[in-house]
Amino acid sequence: MARKLTLQTFDGAVEMVRRNPEVPIDELIERVCSKGGTTIQAIDTFRADELEAIIDKAMTRCRNRSEELSKL
């Protein structure tokens, strides 16, 4: 059940970003998160643990490896 709910939440967030390409993600977060609510607690944790930097690093490594493999 937790997996299903997580995937539904993720799908909803992705759809919201797709439907609002002109709106910064931080603004979309403010629109849907209640102050002191459960979702903002998760977002605050992601920010504190620098999730964006982790994802950026992972995608950079992925791109670099793809470039290396294309030269083989």
PDB file of N, H, CA, C and O in Angstrom:
ATOM      1  N   MET A   1       0.826  -1.193   0.000  1.00  0.00           N
ATOM      2  CA  MET A   1       0.000   0.000   0.000  1.00  0.00           C
ATOM      3  C   MET A   1       0.874   1.261   0.000  1.00  0.00           C
ATOM      4  O   MET A   1       0.572   2.226  -0.703  1.00  0.00           O
ATOM      5  N   ALA A   2       1.953   1.251   0.787  1.00  0.00           N
ATOM      6  H   ALA A   2       2.197   0.467   1.358  1.00  0.00           H
ATOM      7  CA  ALA A   2       2.835   2.417   0.838  1.00  0.00           C
ATOM      8  C   ALA A   2       3.460   2.684  -0.529  1.00  0.00           C
ATOM      9  O   ALA A   2       3.583   3.833  -0.954  1.00  0.00           O
ATOM     10  N   ARG A   3       3.852   1.610  -1.208  1.00  0.00           N
ATOM     11  H   ARG A   3       3.752   0.677  -0.863  1.00  0.00           H
ATOM     12  CA  ARG A   3       4.440   1.770  -2.544  1.00  0.00           C
ATOM     13  C   ARG A   3       3.428   2.389  -3.497  1.00  0.00           C
ATOM     14  O   ARG A   3       3.757   3.306  -4.249  1.00  0.00           O
ATOM     15  N   LYS A   4       2.210   1.893  -3.466  1.00  0.00           N
ATOM     16  H   LYS A   4       1.943   1.148  -2.855  1.00  0.00           H
ATOM     17  CA  LYS A   4       1.159   2.401  -4.344  1.00  0.00           C
ATOM     18  C   LYS A   4       0.902   3.887  -4.076  1.00  0.00           C
ATOM     19  O   LYS A   4       0.802   4.678  -5.014  1.00  0.00           O
ATOM     20  N   LEU A   5       0.797   4.262  -2.817  1.00  0.00           N
ATOM     21  H   LEU A   5       0.879   3.620  -2.055  1.00  0.00           H
ATOM     22  CA  LEU A   5       0.559   5.660  -2.466  1.00  0.00           C
ATOM     23  C   LEU A   5       1.730   6.554  -2.870  1.00  0.00           C
ATOM     24  O   LEU A   5       1.532   7.679  -3.331  1.00  0.00           O
ATOM     25  N   THR A   6       2.935   6.052  -2.697  1.00  0.00           N
ATOM     26  H   THR A   6       3.096   5.139  -2.323  1.00  0.00           H
ATOM     27  CA  THR A   6       4.122   6.815  -3.097  1.00  0.00           C
ATOM     28  C   THR A   6       4.117   7.070  -4.591  1.00  0.00           C
ATOM     29  O   THR A   6       4.374   8.189  -5.036  1.00  0.00           O
ATOM     30  N   LEU A   7       3.827   6.036  -5.369  1.00  0.00           N
ATOM     31  H   LEU A   7       3.618   5.127  -5.008  1.00  0.00           H
ATOM     32  CA  LEU A   7       3.804   6.183  -6.824  1.00  0.00           C
ATOM     33  C   LEU A   7       2.697   7.129  -7.274  1.00  0.00           C
ATOM     34  O   LEU A   7       2.902   7.922  -8.193  1.00  0.00           O
ATOM     35  N   GLN A   8       1.542   7.059  -6.649  1.00  0.00           N
ATOM     36  H   GLN A   8       1.375   6.415  -5.902  1.00  0.00           H
ATOM     37  CA  GLN A   8       0.449   7.965  -6.998  1.00  0.00           C
ATOM     38  C   GLN A   8       0.807   9.410  -6.669  1.00  0.00           C
ATOM     39  O   GLN A   8       0.484  10.324  -7.428  1.00  0.00           O
ATOM     40  N   THR A   9       1.468   9.610  -5.550  1.00  0.00           N
ATOM     41  H   THR A   9       1.731   8.867  -4.934  1.00  0.00           H
ATOM     42  CA  THR A   9       1.904  10.957  -5.172  1.00  0.00           C
ATOM     43  C   THR A   9       2.914  11.488  -6.176  1.00  0.00           C
ATOM     44  O   THR A   9       2.822  12.635  -6.613  1.00  0.00           O
ATOM     45  N   PHE A  10       3.870  10.656  -6.535  1.00  0.00           N
ATOM     46  H   PHE A  10       3.944   9.724  -6.180  1.00  0.00           H
ATOM     47  CA  PHE A  10       4.891  11.052  -7.508  1.00  0.00           C
ATOM     48  C   PHE A  10       4.244  11.373  -8.860  1.00  0.00           C
ATOM     49  O   PHE A  10       4.556  12.392  -9.476  1.00  0.00           O
ATOM     50  N   ASP A  11       3.349  10.506  -9.312  1.00  0.00           N
ATOM     51  H   ASP A  11       3.095   9.678  -8.811  1.00  0.00           H
ATOM     52  CA  ASP A  11       2.663  10.743 -10.588  1.00  0.00           C
ATOM     53  C   ASP A  11       1.903  12.068 -10.572  1.00  0.00           C
ATOM     54  O   ASP A  11       1.921  12.813 -11.551  1.00  0.00           O
ATOM     55  N   GLY A  12       1.241  12.353  -9.465  1.00  0.00           N
ATOM     56  H   GLY A  12       1.226  11.748  -8.669  1.00  0.00           H
ATOM     57  CA  GLY A  12       0.496  13.604  -9.345  1.00  0.00           C
ATOM     58  C   GLY A  12       1.415  14.817  -9.392  1.00  0.00           C
ATOM     59  O   GLY A  12       1.090  15.822 -10.024  1.00  0.00           O
ATOM     60  N   ALA A  13       2.545  14.724  -8.734  1.00  0.00           N
ATOM     61  H   ALA A  13       2.809  13.907  -8.221  1.00  0.00           H
ATOM     62  CA  ALA A  13       3.498  15.836  -8.734  1.00  0.00           C
ATOM     63  C   ALA A  13       4.059  16.074 -10.127  1.00  0.00           C
ATOM     64  O   ALA A  13       4.165  17.218 -10.568  1.00  0.00           O
ATOM     65  N   VAL A  14       4.418  15.006 -10.818  1.00  0.00           N
ATOM     66  H   VAL A  14       4.332  14.076 -10.460  1.00  0.00           H
ATOM     67  CA  VAL A  14       4.947  15.133 -12.178  1.00  0.00           C
ATOM     68  C   VAL A  14       3.903  15.756 -13.095  1.00  0.00           C
ATOM     69  O   VAL A  14       4.224  16.634 -13.896  1.00  0.00           O
ATOM     70  N   GLU A  15       2.674  15.315 -12.984  1.00  0.00           N
ATOM     71  H   GLU A  15       2.413  14.602 -12.333  1.00  0.00           H
ATOM     72  CA  GLU A  15       1.593  15.854 -13.824  1.00  0.00           C
ATOM     73  C   GLU A  15       1.386  17.343 -13.557  1.00  0.00           C
ATOM     74  O   GLU A  15       1.154  18.114 -14.488  1.00  0.00           O
ATOM     75  N   MET A  16       1.466  17.747 -12.303  1.00  0.00           N
ATOM     76  H   MET A  16       1.655  17.121 -11.546  1.00  0.00           H
ATOM     77  CA  MET A  16       1.307  19.155 -11.959  1.00  0.00           C
ATOM     78  C   MET A  16       2.406  19.997 -12.612  1.00  0.00           C
ATOM     79  O   MET A  16       2.134  21.078 -13.135  1.00  0.00           O
ATOM     80  N   VAL A  17       3.635  19.505 -12.582  1.00  0.00           N
ATOM     81  H   VAL A  17       3.856  18.627 -12.158  1.00  0.00           H
ATOM     82  CA  VAL A  17       4.746  20.231 -13.203  1.00  0.00           C
ATOM     83  C   VAL A  17       4.554  20.290 -14.720  1.00  0.00           C
ATOM     84  O   VAL A  17       4.799  21.326 -15.337  1.00  0.00           O
ATOM     85  N   ARG A  18       4.120  19.192 -15.313  1.00  0.00           N
ATOM     86  H   ARG A  18       3.921  18.350 -14.811  1.00  0.00           H
ATOM     87  CA  ARG A  18       3.877  19.173 -16.767  1.00  0.00           C
ATOM     88  C   ARG A  18       2.807  20.177 -17.174  1.00  0.00           C
ATOM     89  O   ARG A  18       2.944  20.845 -18.199  1.00  0.00           O
ATOM     90  N   ARG A  19       1.760  20.287 -16.393  1.00  0.00           N
ATOM     91  H   ARG A  19       1.649  19.744 -15.561  1.00  0.00           H
ATOM     92  CA  ARG A  19       0.643  21.172 -16.735  1.00  0.00           C
ATOM     93  C   ARG A  19       0.941  22.640 -16.460  1.00  0.00           C
ATOM     94  O   ARG A  19       0.202  23.516 -16.910  1.00  0.00           O
ATOM     95  N   ASN A  20       2.002  22.915 -15.734  1.00  0.00           N
ATOM     96  H   ASN A  20       2.602  22.203 -15.368  1.00  0.00           H
ATOM     97  CA  ASN A  20       2.343  24.292 -15.358  1.00  0.00           C
ATOM     98  C   ASN A  20       3.809  24.583 -15.648  1.00  0.00           C
ATOM     99  O   ASN A  20       4.559  24.919 -14.732  1.00  0.00           O
ATOM    100  N   PRO A  21       4.236  24.460 -16.913  1.00  0.00           N
ATOM    101  CA  PRO A  21       5.661  24.607 -17.223  1.00  0.00           C
ATOM    102  C   PRO A  21       6.225  26.003 -16.932  1.00  0.00           C
ATOM    103  O   PRO A  21       7.432  26.167 -16.759  1.00  0.00           O
ATOM    104  N   GLU A  22       5.351  26.992 -16.880  1.00  0.00           N
ATOM    105  H   GLU A  22       4.370  26.858 -17.020  1.00  0.00           H
ATOM    106  CA  GLU A  22       5.808  28.362 -16.653  1.00  0.00           C
ATOM    107  C   GLU A  22       5.960  28.700 -15.173  1.00  0.00           C
ATOM    108  O   GLU A  22       6.525  29.737 -14.826  1.00  0.00           O
ATOM    109  N   VAL A  23       5.459  27.829 -14.302  1.00  0.00           N
ATOM    110  H   VAL A  23       5.000  26.986 -14.583  1.00  0.00           H
ATOM    111  CA  VAL A  23       5.479  28.104 -12.862  1.00  0.00           C
ATOM    112  C   VAL A  23       6.690  27.415 -12.234  1.00  0.00           C
ATOM    113  O   VAL A  23       6.869  26.209 -12.405  1.00  0.00           O
ATOM    114  N   PRO A  24       7.525  28.168 -11.510  1.00  0.00           N
ATOM    115  CA  PRO A  24       8.670  27.546 -10.828  1.00  0.00           C
ATOM    116  C   PRO A  24       8.204  26.464  -9.857  1.00  0.00           C
ATOM    117  O   PRO A  24       7.150  26.592  -9.234  1.00  0.00           O
ATOM    118  N   ILE A  25       8.985  25.414  -9.737  1.00  0.00           N
ATOM    119  H   ILE A  25       9.841  25.311 -10.243  1.00  0.00           H
ATOM    120  CA  ILE A  25       8.606  24.294  -8.877  1.00  0.00           C
ATOM    121  C   ILE A  25       8.421  24.741  -7.426  1.00  0.00           C
ATOM    122  O   ILE A  25       7.510  24.264  -6.749  1.00  0.00           O
ATOM    123  N   ASP A  26       9.263  25.637  -6.946  1.00  0.00           N
ATOM    124  H   ASP A  26      10.003  26.024  -7.496  1.00  0.00           H
ATOM    125  CA  ASP A  26       9.103  26.112  -5.567  1.00  0.00           C
ATOM    126  C   ASP A  26       7.724  26.742  -5.352  1.00  0.00           C
ATOM    127  O   ASP A  26       7.133  26.597  -4.282  1.00  0.00           O
ATOM    128  N   GLU A  27       7.216  27.440  -6.370  1.00  0.00           N
ATOM    129  H   GLU A  27       7.696  27.558  -7.239  1.00  0.00           H
ATOM    130  CA  GLU A  27       5.887  28.048  -6.260  1.00  0.00           C
ATOM    131  C   GLU A  27       4.790  26.973  -6.258  1.00  0.00           C
ATOM    132  O   GLU A  27       3.811  27.076  -5.520  1.00  0.00           O
ATOM    133  N   LEU A  28       4.967  25.944  -7.091  1.00  0.00           N
ATOM    134  H   LEU A  28       5.762  25.860  -7.691  1.00  0.00           H
ATOM    135  CA  LEU A  28       3.994  24.842  -7.088  1.00  0.00           C
ATOM    136  C   LEU A  28       3.968  24.159  -5.727  1.00  0.00           C
ATOM    137  O   LEU A  28       2.903  23.791  -5.232  1.00  0.00           O
ATOM    138  N   ILE A  29       5.135  23.992  -5.128  1.00  0.00           N
ATOM    139  H   ILE A  29       6.000  24.291  -5.530  1.00  0.00           H
ATOM    140  CA  ILE A  29       5.214  23.384  -3.797  1.00  0.00           C
ATOM    141  C   ILE A  29       4.429  24.226  -2.792  1.00  0.00           C
ATOM    142  O   ILE A  29       3.668  23.689  -1.987  1.00  0.00           O
ATOM    143  N   GLU A  30       4.615  25.541  -2.841  1.00  0.00           N
ATOM    144  H   GLU A  30       5.233  25.977  -3.495  1.00  0.00           H
ATOM    145  CA  GLU A  30       3.900  26.429  -1.921  1.00  0.00           C
ATOM    146  C   GLU A  30       2.395  26.331  -2.110  1.00  0.00           C
ATOM    147  O   GLU A  30       1.635  26.442  -1.148  1.00  0.00           O
ATOM    148  N   ARG A  31       1.962  26.121  -3.357  1.00  0.00           N
ATOM    149  H   ARG A  31       2.580  26.031  -4.138  1.00  0.00           H
ATOM    150  CA  ARG A  31       0.523  26.043  -3.645  1.00  0.00           C
ATOM    151  C   ARG A  31      -0.130  24.808  -3.035  1.00  0.00           C
ATOM    152  O   ARG A  31      -1.296  24.854  -2.645  1.00  0.00           O
ATOM    153  N   VAL A  32       0.607  23.709  -2.949  1.00  0.00           N
ATOM    154  H   VAL A  32       1.555  23.671  -3.265  1.00  0.00           H
ATOM    155  CA  VAL A  32      -0.025  22.458  -2.518  1.00  0.00           C
ATOM    156  C   VAL A  32       0.325  22.028  -1.091  1.00  0.00           C
ATOM    157  O   VAL A  32      -0.361  21.179  -0.521  1.00  0.00           O
ATOM    158  N   CYS A  33       1.365  22.589  -0.516  1.00  0.00           N
ATOM    159  H   CYS A  33       1.922  23.278  -0.979  1.00  0.00           H
ATOM    160  CA  CYS A  33       1.779  22.162   0.821  1.00  0.00           C
ATOM    161  C   CYS A  33       1.160  23.050   1.888  1.00  0.00           C
ATOM    162  O   CYS A  33       1.241  24.277   1.822  1.00  0.00           O
ATOM    163  N   SER A  34       0.545  22.414   2.863  1.00  0.00           N
ATOM    164  H   SER A  34       0.480  21.417   2.916  1.00  0.00           H
ATOM    165  CA  SER A  34       0.038  23.144   4.021  1.00  0.00           C
ATOM    166  C   SER A  34       1.215  23.471   4.926  1.00  0.00           C
ATOM    167  O   SER A  34       2.102  22.644   5.138  1.00  0.00           O
ATOM    168  N   LYS A  35       1.211  24.681   5.452  1.00  0.00           N
ATOM    169  H   LYS A  35       0.490  25.353   5.280  1.00  0.00           H
ATOM    170  CA  LYS A  35       2.257  25.046   6.407  1.00  0.00           C
ATOM    171  C   LYS A  35       2.163  24.118   7.611  1.00  0.00           C
ATOM    172  O   LYS A  35       1.105  24.002   8.230  1.00  0.00           O
ATOM    173  N   GLY A  36       3.256  23.468   7.936  1.00  0.00           N
ATOM    174  H   GLY A  36       4.115  23.563   7.433  1.00  0.00           H
ATOM    175  CA  GLY A  36       3.273  22.548   9.062  1.00  0.00           C
ATOM    176  C   GLY A  36       2.664  21.187   8.764  1.00  0.00           C
ATOM    177  O   GLY A  36       2.512  20.360   9.662  1.00  0.00           O
ATOM    178  N   GLY A  37       2.310  20.950   7.481  1.00  0.00           N
ATOM    179  H   GLY A  37       2.433  21.622   6.751  1.00  0.00           H
ATOM    180  CA  GLY A  37       1.701  19.682   7.104  1.00  0.00           C
ATOM    181  C   GLY A  37       2.723  18.592   6.848  1.00  0.00           C
ATOM    182  O   GLY A  37       3.925  18.790   7.026  1.00  0.00           O
ATOM    183  N   THR A  38       2.232  17.453   6.433  1.00  0.00           N
ATOM    184  H   THR A  38       1.256  17.292   6.288  1.00  0.00           H
ATOM    185  CA  THR A  38       3.093  16.293   6.242  1.00  0.00           C
ATOM    186  C   THR A  38       3.990  16.415   5.012  1.00  0.00           C
ATOM    187  O   THR A  38       5.165  16.053   5.057  1.00  0.00           O
ATOM    188  N   THR A  39       3.434  16.924   3.921  1.00  0.00           N
ATOM    189  H   THR A  39       2.479  17.218   3.884  1.00  0.00           H
ATOM    190  CA  THR A  39       4.214  17.002   2.680  1.00  0.00           C
ATOM    191  C   THR A  39       5.374  17.976   2.817  1.00  0.00           C
ATOM    192  O   THR A  39       6.483  17.691   2.365  1.00  0.00           O
ATOM    193  N   ILE A  40       5.127  19.121   3.436  1.00  0.00           N
ATOM    194  H   ILE A  40       4.226  19.353   3.803  1.00  0.00           H
ATOM    195  CA  ILE A  40       6.207  20.100   3.580  1.00  0.00           C
ATOM    196  C   ILE A  40       7.300  19.559   4.495  1.00  0.00           C
ATOM    197  O   ILE A  40       8.460  19.950   4.362  1.00  0.00           O
ATOM    198  N   GLN A  41       6.954  18.673   5.414  1.00  0.00           N
ATOM    199  H   GLN A  41       6.012  18.355   5.521  1.00  0.00           H
ATOM    200  CA  GLN A  41       7.982  18.043   6.246  1.00  0.00           C
ATOM    201  C   GLN A  41       8.921  17.217   5.376  1.00  0.00           C
ATOM    202  O   GLN A  41      10.137  17.242   5.566  1.00  0.00           O
ATOM    203  N   ALA A  42       8.354  16.489   4.425  1.00  0.00           N
ATOM    204  H   ALA A  42       7.367  16.468   4.271  1.00  0.00           H
ATOM    205  CA  ALA A  42       9.188  15.707   3.508  1.00  0.00           C
ATOM    206  C   ALA A  42      10.037  16.629   2.641  1.00  0.00           C
ATOM    207  O   ALA A  42      11.232  16.391   2.464  1.00  0.00           O
ATOM    208  N   ILE A  43       9.428  17.676   2.103  1.00  0.00           N
ATOM    209  H   ILE A  43       8.458  17.869   2.247  1.00  0.00           H
ATOM    210  CA  ILE A  43      10.159  18.628   1.255  1.00  0.00           C
ATOM    211  C   ILE A  43      11.301  19.260   2.040  1.00  0.00           C
ATOM    212  O   ILE A  43      12.412  19.380   1.523  1.00  0.00           O
ATOM    213  N   ASP A  44      11.049  19.659   3.258  1.00  0.00           N
ATOM    214  H   ASP A  44      10.147  19.563   3.678  1.00  0.00           H
ATOM    215  CA  ASP A  44      12.101  20.259   4.090  1.00  0.00           C
ATOM    216  C   ASP A  44      13.255  19.283   4.321  1.00  0.00           C
ATOM    217  O   ASP A  44      14.418  19.685   4.356  1.00  0.00           O
ATOM    218  N   THR A  45      12.926  18.006   4.477  1.00  0.00           N
ATOM    219  H   THR A  45      11.981  17.680   4.449  1.00  0.00           H
ATOM    220  CA  THR A  45      13.960  16.984   4.639  1.00  0.00           C
ATOM    221  C   THR A  45      14.782  16.850   3.364  1.00  0.00           C
ATOM    222  O   THR A  45      16.009  16.780   3.417  1.00  0.00           O
ATOM    223  N   PHE A  46      14.103  16.814   2.210  1.00  0.00           N
ATOM    224  H   PHE A  46      13.105  16.871   2.166  1.00  0.00           H
ATOM    225  CA  PHE A  46      14.818  16.741   0.927  1.00  0.00           C
ATOM    226  C   PHE A  46      15.774  17.922   0.793  1.00  0.00           C
ATOM    227  O   PHE A  46      16.920  17.757   0.375  1.00  0.00           O
ATOM    228  N   ARG A  47      15.301  19.099   1.145  1.00  0.00           N
ATOM    229  H   ARG A  47      14.369  19.232   1.484  1.00  0.00           H
ATOM    230  CA  ARG A  47      16.138  20.294   1.034  1.00  0.00           C
ATOM    231  C   ARG A  47      17.324  20.228   2.004  1.00  0.00           C
ATOM    232  O   ARG A  47      18.454  20.535   1.625  1.00  0.00           O
ATOM    233  N   ALA A  48      17.068  19.835   3.228  1.00  0.00           N
ATOM    234  H   ALA A  48      16.150  19.586   3.536  1.00  0.00           H
ATOM    235  CA  ALA A  48      18.133  19.759   4.235  1.00  0.00           C
ATOM    236  C   ALA A  48      19.196  18.738   3.848  1.00  0.00           C
ATOM    237  O   ALA A  48      20.385  18.947   4.092  1.00  0.00           O
ATOM    238  N   ASP A  49      18.769  17.650   3.253  1.00  0.00           N
ATOM    239  H   ASP A  49      17.804  17.481   3.055  1.00  0.00           H
ATOM    240  CA  ASP A  49      19.705  16.594   2.850  1.00  0.00           C
ATOM    241  C   ASP A  49      20.261  16.800   1.448  1.00  0.00           C
ATOM    242  O   ASP A  49      20.965  15.944   0.911  1.00  0.00           O
ATOM    243  N   GLU A  50      19.933  17.949   0.866  1.00  0.00           N
ATOM    244  H   GLU A  50      19.361  18.644   1.302  1.00  0.00           H
ATOM    245  CA  GLU A  50      20.435  18.348  -0.449  1.00  0.00           C
ATOM    246  C   GLU A  50      20.132  17.311  -1.530  1.00  0.00           C
ATOM    247  O   GLU A  50      21.007  16.915  -2.299  1.00  0.00           O
ATOM    248  N   LEU A  51      18.870  16.884  -1.567  1.00  0.00           N
ATOM    249  H   LEU A  51      18.159  17.206  -0.943  1.00  0.00           H
ATOM    250  CA  LEU A  51      18.443  15.899  -2.559  1.00  0.00           C
ATOM    251  C   LEU A  51      18.692  16.398  -3.980  1.00  0.00           C
ATOM    252  O   LEU A  51      19.096  15.620  -4.845  1.00  0.00           O
ATOM    253  N   GLU A  52      18.457  17.682  -4.230  1.00  0.00           N
ATOM    254  H   GLU A  52      18.129  18.314  -3.528  1.00  0.00           H
ATOM    255  CA  GLU A  52      18.673  18.231  -5.572  1.00  0.00           C
ATOM    256  C   GLU A  52      20.125  18.045  -6.011  1.00  0.00           C
ATOM    257  O   GLU A  52      20.384  17.698  -7.163  1.00  0.00           O
ATOM    258  N   ALA A  53      21.064  18.273  -5.108  1.00  0.00           N
ATOM    259  H   ALA A  53      20.853  18.555  -4.172  1.00  0.00           H
ATOM    260  CA  ALA A  53      22.483  18.096  -5.431  1.00  0.00           C
ATOM    261  C   ALA A  53      22.803  16.632  -5.706  1.00  0.00           C
ATOM    262  O   ALA A  53      23.604  16.319  -6.588  1.00  0.00           O
ATOM    263  N   ILE A  54      22.174  15.737  -4.946  1.00  0.00           N
ATOM    264  H   ILE A  54      21.523  15.991  -4.231  1.00  0.00           H
ATOM    265  CA  ILE A  54      22.388  14.297  -5.159  1.00  0.00           C
ATOM    266  C   ILE A  54      21.880  13.890  -6.537  1.00  0.00           C
ATOM    267  O   ILE A  54      22.557  13.157  -7.257  1.00  0.00           O
ATOM    268  N   ILE A  55      20.696  14.361  -6.904  1.00  0.00           N
ATOM    269  H   ILE A  55      20.146  14.957  -6.318  1.00  0.00           H
ATOM    270  CA  ILE A  55      20.132  14.035  -8.219  1.00  0.00           C
ATOM    271  C   ILE A  55      20.992  14.632  -9.320  1.00  0.00           C
ATOM    272  O   ILE A  55      21.252  13.971 -10.325  1.00  0.00           O
ATOM    273  N   ASP A  56      21.435  15.863  -9.148  1.00  0.00           N
ATOM    274  H   ASP A  56      21.223  16.400  -8.332  1.00  0.00           H
ATOM    275  CA  ASP A  56      22.288  16.511 -10.148  1.00  0.00           C
ATOM    276  C   ASP A  56      23.580  15.720 -10.349  1.00  0.00           C
ATOM    277  O   ASP A  56      24.007  15.500 -11.482  1.00  0.00           O
ATOM    278  N   LYS A  57      24.192  15.300  -9.266  1.00  0.00           N
ATOM    279  H   LYS A  57      23.845  15.478  -8.345  1.00  0.00           H
ATOM    280  CA  LYS A  57      25.431  14.512  -9.348  1.00  0.00           C
ATOM    281  C   LYS A  57      25.181  13.194 -10.071  1.00  0.00           C
ATOM    282  O   LYS A  57      25.971  12.789 -10.924  1.00  0.00           O
ATOM    283  N   ALA A  58      24.081  12.526  -9.730  1.00  0.00           N
ATOM    284  H   ALA A  58      23.439  12.855  -9.038  1.00  0.00           H
ATOM    285  CA  ALA A  58      23.759  11.245 -10.368  1.00  0.00           C
ATOM    286  C   ALA A  58      23.525  11.417 -11.861  1.00  0.00           C
ATOM    287  O   ALA A  58      23.993  10.602 -12.656  1.00  0.00           O
ATOM    288  N   MET A  59      22.816  12.454 -12.250  1.00  0.00           N
ATOM    289  H   MET A  59      22.436  13.117 -11.604  1.00  0.00           H
ATOM    290  CA  MET A  59      22.525  12.663 -13.670  1.00  0.00           C
ATOM    291  C   MET A  59      23.786  13.068 -14.432  1.00  0.00           C
ATOM    292  O   MET A  59      23.939  12.705 -15.598  1.00  0.00           O
ATOM    293  N   THR A  60      24.682  13.806 -13.804  1.00  0.00           N
ATOM    294  H   THR A  60      24.558  14.102 -12.857  1.00  0.00           H
ATOM    295  CA  THR A  60      25.950  14.154 -14.437  1.00  0.00           C
ATOM    296  C   THR A  60      26.780  12.904 -14.685  1.00  0.00           C
ATOM    297  O   THR A  60      27.359  12.741 -15.759  1.00  0.00           O
ATOM    298  N   ARG A  61      26.837  12.026 -13.695  1.00  0.00           N
ATOM    299  H   ARG A  61      26.367  12.159 -12.823  1.00  0.00           H
ATOM    300  CA  ARG A  61      27.585  10.766 -13.859  1.00  0.00           C
ATOM    301  C   ARG A  61      26.954   9.902 -14.943  1.00  0.00           C
ATOM    302  O   ARG A  61      27.662   9.264 -15.723  1.00  0.00           O
ATOM    303  N   CYS A  62      25.656   9.881 -14.992  1.00  0.00           N
ATOM    304  H   CYS A  62      25.082  10.400 -14.359  1.00  0.00           H
ATOM    305  CA  CYS A  62      24.940   9.118 -16.013  1.00  0.00           C
ATOM    306  C   CYS A  62      25.266   9.659 -17.410  1.00  0.00           C
ATOM    307  O   CYS A  62      25.566   8.891 -18.324  1.00  0.00           O
ATOM    308  N   ARG A  63      25.207  10.972 -17.565  1.00  0.00           N
ATOM    309  H   ARG A  63      24.964  11.596 -16.822  1.00  0.00           H
ATOM    310  CA  ARG A  63      25.530  11.589 -18.848  1.00  0.00           C
ATOM    311  C   ARG A  63      26.968  11.306 -19.245  1.00  0.00           C
ATOM    312  O   ARG A  63      27.244  10.956 -20.392  1.00  0.00           O
ATOM    313  N   ASN A  64      27.885  11.457 -18.297  1.00  0.00           N
ATOM    314  H   ASN A  64      27.662  11.742 -17.365  1.00  0.00           H
ATOM    315  CA  ASN A  64      29.299  11.217 -18.593  1.00  0.00           C
ATOM    316  C   ASN A  64      29.545   9.782 -19.034  1.00  0.00           C
ATOM    317  O   ASN A  64      30.301   9.533 -19.973  1.00  0.00           O
ATOM    318  N   ARG A  65      28.905   8.845 -18.353  1.00  0.00           N
ATOM    319  H   ARG A  65      28.292   9.047 -17.590  1.00  0.00           H
ATOM    320  CA  ARG A  65      29.074   7.435 -18.724  1.00  0.00           C
ATOM    321  C   ARG A  65      28.470   7.159 -20.098  1.00  0.00           C
ATOM    322  O   ARG A  65      29.029   6.387 -20.877  1.00  0.00           O
ATOM    323  N   SER A  66      27.359   7.771 -20.392  1.00  0.00           N
ATOM    324  H   SER A  66      26.905   8.398 -19.759  1.00  0.00           H
ATOM    325  CA  SER A  66      26.738   7.623 -21.700  1.00  0.00           C
ATOM    326  C   SER A  66      27.674   8.130 -22.802  1.00  0.00           C
ATOM    327  O   SER A  66      27.806   7.508 -23.856  1.00  0.00           O
ATOM    328  N   GLU A  67      28.307   9.248 -22.546  1.00  0.00           N
ATOM    329  H   GLU A  67      28.200   9.754 -21.690  1.00  0.00           H
ATOM    330  CA  GLU A  67      29.268   9.791 -23.509  1.00  0.00           C
ATOM    331  C   GLU A  67      30.452   8.823 -23.693  1.00  0.00           C
ATOM    332  O   GLU A  67      30.897   8.583 -24.815  1.00  0.00           O
ATOM    333  N   GLU A  68      30.950   8.276 -22.582  1.00  0.00           N
ATOM    334  H   GLU A  68      30.589   8.471 -21.670  1.00  0.00           H
ATOM    335  CA  GLU A  68      32.056   7.304 -22.671  1.00  0.00           C
ATOM    336  C   GLU A  68      31.655   6.076 -23.496  1.00  0.00           C
ATOM    337  O   GLU A  68      32.408   5.613 -24.353  1.00  0.00           O
ATOM    338  N   LEU A  69      30.463   5.566 -23.222  1.00  0.00           N
ATOM    339  H   LEU A  69      29.852   5.942 -22.526  1.00  0.00           H
ATOM    340  CA  LEU A  69      30.003   4.361 -23.943  1.00  0.00           C
ATOM    341  C   LEU A  69      29.779   4.636 -25.429  1.00  0.00           C
ATOM    342  O   LEU A  69      29.952   3.743 -26.258  1.00  0.00           O
ATOM    343  N   SER A  70      29.402   5.850 -25.761  1.00  0.00           N
ATOM    344  H   SER A  70      29.261   6.575 -25.087  1.00  0.00           H
ATOM    345  CA  SER A  70      29.153   6.161 -27.173  1.00  0.00           C
ATOM    346  C   SER A  70      30.453   6.209 -27.980  1.00  0.00           C
ATOM    347  O   SER A  70      30.425   6.155 -29.209  1.00  0.00           O
ATOM    348  N   LYS A  71      31.587   6.310 -27.288  1.00  0.00           N
ATOM    349  H   LYS A  71      31.610   6.355 -26.290  1.00  0.00           H
ATOM    350  CA  LYS A  71      32.892   6.359 -27.962  1.00  0.00           C
ATOM    351  C   LYS A  71      33.493   4.969 -28.179  1.00  0.00           C
ATOM    352  O   LYS A  71      34.508   4.823 -28.860  1.00  0.00           O
ATOM    353  N   LEU A  72      32.857   3.952 -27.594  1.00  0.00           N
ATOM    354  H   LEU A  72      32.032   4.071 -27.040  1.00  0.00           H
ATOM    355  CA  LEU A  72      33.389   2.588 -27.722  1.00  0.00           C
ATOM    356  C   LEU A  72      33.096   1.997 -29.083  1.00  0.00           C
ATOM    357  O   LEU A  72      33.474   0.858 -29.355  1.00  0.00           O
TER     358      LEU A  72
END
